[in-house]
Amino acid sequence: MKTIYEVQQLLKRFGTFIYTGDRIGDLELMEEELRELNGYGIIDQKEYTAALMVIRGELRKERQK
């Protein structure tokens, strides 16, 4: 998993669509959703870690702007 699009597709598989119009807000909500999915054991640790790294990288880029 290397892009936000791939993270969105992962979340979509579980019925989660996130779009608020605020890029940073969207990324934070995606991170929260991933934590919940991981906490319930719905996604495996490898998917969770990969998606989390992508989101954190994007958050870092957005906050540097």
Buried (B, 14 or more C-beta within 10 A) or exposed (E): BEEBEEBBEBBEEEEBEBEEEEBEEBBBBBBEBBEEBBEEEEBEEEBBBBBBEBBEEBBEEEEEE
